[in-house]
Amino acid sequence: MKRIKLFGLISLGIIIYSCSGENTKSNHVDNNIAELDGEELMKKNCLICHGNGTSHDDILAPPMRGVKNHYLTDEMTEEEFVNAILNWTNNPSEENAKMPGAVNRFGVMPKQQFEEQEVKAIAVYMYNNEMPKPVWFEQHMKEKHGENGFIIEGLELDNGEKWKANAETTEGINNMIALTADFPENPTIEDYQNLGLSLEEEKQYILNQCTMNGVAHDNLHSYLLPLIRRINGLKEVESIQKGAKIFNYIKKHLNAYNDYFE
């Protein structure tokens, strides 16, 4: 058992060094990174640990499909994604983890000595290419994240069942959904900022009226925290493009509420 656990830790340590797929070089990186083959670096270092396996029970580390899904959000730029991967490899810790389920199962990866340019090349490849999907992946996503498979950091279903939420929380989320549904088709920066302020009021109502406790309450916080960050960003957005990215994420996040809570 200790040997398996250690192997899992080591495999997590090379999590961004593996996988296979179709290689596409990005136009947004410097020449030193573009000259490196991210696909080959991943193939060379990781498939033995991060292969897709025949089931979720026989894998030794998270498949790259899951890694990308947890790290990449709709509004992320390539640079932001690359930095997120680089920050994790530079500072692996439980507090810094975006895959708490993997940490619980495999442990926190030990600090590794990676060449920064190679890490960036691998992250660029991940950003621009689809990662292979295990045959068991969709079923696993439904069991952990509901029918839509929308991943929220630190949030999973209650053994396949939805968490029980208090009525006021559901009311506040539904009000947020209504606000996004009524949003104009060609919004201005001010429209985005005003929507952020309206969503902020509903968020505060939810926090003030919440009566949930225990594990259900902890999972509600996992749901709300990334939503609150995006609401704060929307209130201060300075471009229509950025506003659109945040708005689209918020809509998907709100619509995922019914996958996790009832």
C-alpha positions in Angstrom: 0.0 0.0 0.0 2.8 2.4 0.9 4.5 1.6 -2.4 1.4 2.3 -4.3 0.9 5.6 -2.5 4.5 6.6 -3.1 4.1 5.8 -6.8 0.9 7.9 -6.9 2.8 10.8 -5.4 5.6 10.5 -7.9 3.2 10.3 -10.7 1.5 13.4 -9.6 4.8 15.1 -9.6 5.1 14.6 -13.3 1.4 15.3 -14.0 2.1 18.0 -16.6 4.7 15.9 -18.4 2.5 13.4 -20.1 -0.2 12.6 -22.6 -0.7 12.2 -26.3 -2.7 14.0 -29.0 -2.5 16.3 -32.0 0.2 18.9 -31.7 -0.6 22.5 -32.5 2.0 25.2 -31.8 0.6 28.5 -30.3 1.3 31.9 -31.9 1.3 33.6 -28.5 4.5 32.2 -27.0 8.1 33.2 -27.5 10.4 31.3 -29.9 12.2 29.3 -27.1 8.9 27.7 -26.1 7.6 27.3 -29.7 10.8 25.3 -30.5 9.9 22.7 -27.9 7.5 19.9 -28.7 5.0 19.8 -25.8 3.4 16.7 -27.1 6.6 14.7 -27.2 7.6 15.9 -23.7 4.2 14.7 -22.4 4.4 11.3 -24.2 8.0 10.8 -23.0 7.4 11.3 -19.3 3.8 10.5 -18.2 1.8 7.8 -20.0 2.8 5.1 -17.7 1.3 7.0 -14.7 -1.4 9.1 -16.4 -2.8 6.6 -18.9 -6.6 6.6 -19.1 -6.9 3.0 -17.6 -9.8 0.7 -18.1 -11.7 2.2 -15.1 -11.5 5.1 -12.6 -10.4 2.6 -10.0 -7.2 1.4 -11.8 -5.5 4.7 -12.5 -2.4 5.8 -10.7 -2.9 9.6 -11.2 -5.6 11.9 -12.8 -5.8 11.6 -16.5 -4.8 14.7 -18.4 -8.4 15.3 -19.5 -9.3 15.8 -15.9 -6.3 18.0 -15.2 -7.2 20.3 -18.1 -10.8 20.5 -17.1 -10.0 21.5 -13.5 -7.4 24.1 -14.5 -9.0 25.7 -17.6 -12.0 28.0 -17.3 -13.9 29.6 -20.2 -12.5 33.1 -19.6 -8.9 32.0 -19.2 -6.3 33.2 -21.7 -3.4 31.0 -22.8 -1.0 33.0 -20.7 -3.2 32.6 -17.6 -3.5 28.9 -18.1 0.2 28.4 -18.6 0.9 30.5 -15.4 -1.6 28.4 -13.4 0.2 25.2 -14.4 3.6 26.7 -13.8 2.5 28.0 -10.4 1.3 24.6 -9.3 4.6 22.9 -10.3 6.6 25.5 -8.5 4.5 25.4 -5.4 2.6 22.1 -5.0 0.6 22.2 -1.7 -2.8 21.2 -0.5 -3.8 24.8 -0.2 -2.7 25.5 -3.8 -4.4 22.4 -5.3 -7.2 22.7 -7.8 -7.9 19.0 -7.7 -8.7 18.2 -4.0 -10.1 14.9 -4.9 -6.8 13.8 -6.5 -4.9 15.1 -3.5 -7.1 13.0 -1.2 -6.5 9.9 -3.3 -2.9 10.3 -4.4 -1.5 12.9 -2.0 0.2 16.2 -2.8 2.9 15.9 -5.4 6.5 16.4 -4.1 8.4 19.4 -5.3 10.0 18.7 -8.6 12.9 20.3 -10.6 11.4 21.1 -13.9 12.8 23.3 -16.7 10.5 26.3 -16.8 10.5 26.5 -20.6 9.5 22.8 -20.9 6.7 23.2 -18.4 5.4 26.2 -20.4 5.6 24.2 -23.7 3.6 21.4 -22.2 1.0 23.8 -20.8 0.7 25.5 -24.2 0.1 22.1 -25.8 -2.5 21.3 -23.2 -4.3 24.6 -23.8 -4.5 24.3 -27.5 -5.3 20.6 -27.9 -8.0 18.1 -26.7 -6.7 15.6 -24.2 -7.7 12.0 -24.8 -11.0 11.0 -23.0 -11.0 7.8 -21.0 -13.9 5.4 -21.8 -15.1 5.8 -18.2 -14.8 9.6 -18.1 -18.3 10.7 -18.8 -19.9 8.4 -16.3 -17.4 9.5 -13.6 -18.2 13.1 -14.4 -21.9 12.5 -14.0 -21.4 10.8 -10.7 -19.2 13.5 -9.3 -20.4 16.7 -11.1 -23.9 16.0 -12.3 -25.4 15.6 -15.8 -23.6 18.7 -17.3 -20.2 17.7 -15.9 -19.5 21.4 -15.0 -16.5 21.3 -12.7 -16.3 23.6 -9.7 -13.1 23.5 -7.7 -13.6 21.5 -4.5 -17.2 20.7 -5.2 -18.6 17.1 -5.7 -21.9 15.5 -5.3 -23.0 13.8 -2.0 -22.2 10.2 -3.1 -24.0 10.8 -6.4 -26.9 12.7 -4.7 -27.5 16.5 -4.6 -26.9 18.5 -1.5 -29.9 19.9 0.4 -29.9 23.7 0.2 -32.1 26.1 2.2 -34.9 27.8 0.3 -33.3 31.3 0.5 -30.1 30.1 -1.2 -32.0 28.6 -4.1 -34.1 31.8 -4.3 -31.0 33.9 -4.6 -29.4 31.7 -7.2 -32.7 31.7 -9.3 -32.7 35.5 -9.0 -29.2 35.6 -10.4 -30.2 33.3 -13.3 -33.1 35.6 -14.1 -30.8 38.6 -14.1 -28.4 36.9 -16.6 -31.4 35.8 -18.8 -32.6 39.4 -19.0 -29.2 40.8 -19.9 -29.1 42.9 -23.2 -27.8 41.2 -26.3 -25.3 44.0 -27.1 -24.2 45.2 -23.7 -21.9 48.1 -22.9 -19.2 48.1 -20.3 -21.6 49.9 -17.9 -24.2 47.1 -18.5 -21.7 44.5 -17.3 -20.7 46.6 -14.3 -24.3 47.1 -13.3 -25.1 43.4 -13.7 -22.1 42.8 -11.3 -23.7 45.1 -8.8 -27.1 43.4 -9.0 -25.5 40.0 -8.7 -23.6 41.3 -5.7 -26.9 42.1 -3.9 -28.2 38.6 -4.5 -24.9 37.1 -3.3 -25.1 39.1 -0.1 -28.7 37.9 0.4 -27.6 34.3 0.1 -24.8 34.8 2.6 -27.1 36.6 5.1 -29.9 34.0 4.9 -27.9 30.8 4.7 -28.9 28.2 7.3 -26.9 25.3 5.9 -24.3 23.6 8.1 -21.8 20.7 8.0 -20.5 19.2 4.8 -23.4 20.6 2.8 -22.4 24.1 3.9 -18.8 23.5 3.0 -19.8 22.4 -0.5 -22.0 25.5 -0.8 -19.0 27.6 -0.1 -17.0 25.7 -2.7 -19.8 26.6 -5.1 -20.0 30.3 -4.1 -16.4 31.3 -3.9 -15.5 31.1 -7.6 -18.8 32.8 -8.4 -18.1 35.6 -6.0 -14.6 36.1 -7.6 -16.3 36.5 -11.0 -19.0 38.8 -9.7 -16.2 41.0 -8.2 -14.5 41.0 -11.6 -17.6 41.9 -13.5 -18.3 44.9 -11.2 -14.9 46.4 -12.2 -14.6 45.1 -15.8 -12.9 47.6 -18.2 -13.5 46.0 -21.6 -16.5 44.4 -23.4 -14.4 41.4 -24.3 -13.4 40.6 -20.7 -17.0 41.3 -19.6 -18.3 38.8 -22.1 -15.9 36.1 -20.9 -16.8 36.6 -17.3 -20.5 36.8 -18.1 -20.4 33.5 -20.0 -18.7 31.8 -17.1 -21.2 33.1 -14.6 -24.1 31.8 -16.7 -22.6 28.3 -16.8 -21.8 28.4 -13.1 -25.3 29.5 -12.1 -26.9 26.9 -14.4 -24.8 24.2 -12.7 -26.4 24.9 -9.3 -29.2 22.5 -9.9 -26.7 19.7 -10.7 -25.3 20.0 -7.2 -28.1 21.3 -5.0 -31.8 20.8 -4.4 
